[in-house]
């Protein structure tokens, strides 16, 4: 059984005007909850929960990418530091300025 919402709009206190309303928009993409393709028209207010879920998923992916990039940069900087120290002939017996 699929539950269908009523067409009553609480903003104008009458039935939804559909394409006559500026907030009636088309959404195309993938449903973040089910992974199914979406190509539907609906009220922007009704779409908000789906869009918020998608936004959260994108933020998590961005955070993971930034963390991965940071880890790569830390590793590259450590490698560069070791190469620089080896090139300078640092054996660990003397203290470098600022080190």
C-alpha positions in Angstrom: 0.0 0.0 0.0 1.4 3.4 -1.0 0.3 6.4 1.0 -0.4 9.5 -1.1 -0.4 12.9 0.6 -3.5 15.2 0.2 -3.4 18.0 -2.3 -4.3 20.6 0.4 -1.7 23.5 0.6 -1.4 25.0 4.0 0.2 28.1 2.6 -2.8 29.2 0.5 -5.4 27.2 2.5 -6.8 25.5 -0.5 -5.9 22.7 -3.0 -2.5 22.7 -4.6 -2.3 24.9 -7.8 0.2 22.5 -9.3 2.0 24.2 -12.3 0.4 27.4 -11.4 2.5 27.7 -8.2 6.1 29.0 -8.3 7.1 26.3 -5.7 5.9 23.4 -7.9 9.2 22.2 -9.2 10.6 19.2 -11.1 13.3 17.1 -9.4 15.5 14.8 -11.5 18.2 12.6 -10.0 18.6 9.6 -7.7 16.6 9.2 -4.5 19.2 9.1 -1.7 17.1 6.7 0.3 16.3 4.1 -2.3 18.9 4.7 -5.1 16.1 4.8 -7.7 15.9 7.4 -10.5 13.6 10.3 -9.8 11.9 12.5 -12.4 8.9 14.0 -10.7 7.1 17.2 -10.2 6.1 18.3 -6.7 6.0 21.1 -4.2 9.4 22.4 -3.1 8.3 22.2 0.5 7.4 18.5 0.1 10.9 17.9 -1.5 12.8 19.4 1.4 13.2 16.2 3.5 14.6 14.3 0.4 16.9 17.1 -0.4 18.1 17.4 3.1 19.1 13.7 3.2 20.9 14.1 -0.1 22.7 17.2 1.2 23.8 15.3 4.3 25.2 12.5 2.2 27.1 14.9 0.0 28.6 16.6 3.1 29.8 13.2 4.5 31.4 12.4 1.2 33.1 15.8 1.1 34.4 15.4 4.7 35.8 12.0 3.8 37.5 13.4 0.7 39.0 16.3 2.7 40.3 13.9 5.4 41.8 11.6 2.8 43.5 14.6 1.1 44.8 15.8 4.5 46.3 12.3 5.2 48.0 12.3 1.8 49.5 15.7 2.4 50.8 14.8 5.9 52.4 11.7 4.4 53.9 13.7 1.5 55.2 16.4 3.9 56.9 13.8 6.1 58.5 12.2 3.1 59.8 15.6 1.9 61.1 16.3 5.3 63.0 13.0 5.4 64.5 13.6 2.0 65.5 17.2 2.9 67.2 16.0 6.1 69.0 13.2 4.3 70.1 15.6 1.6 71.4 18.0 4.3 73.3 15.2 5.9 71.4 15.3 9.2 72.2 12.3 11.2 70.1 13.1 14.3 73.1 13.9 16.4 72.8 17.7 16.0 69.8 19.9 16.5 68.5 21.8 13.5 67.4 25.4 13.9 63.7 25.5 14.5 63.6 21.6 14.7 
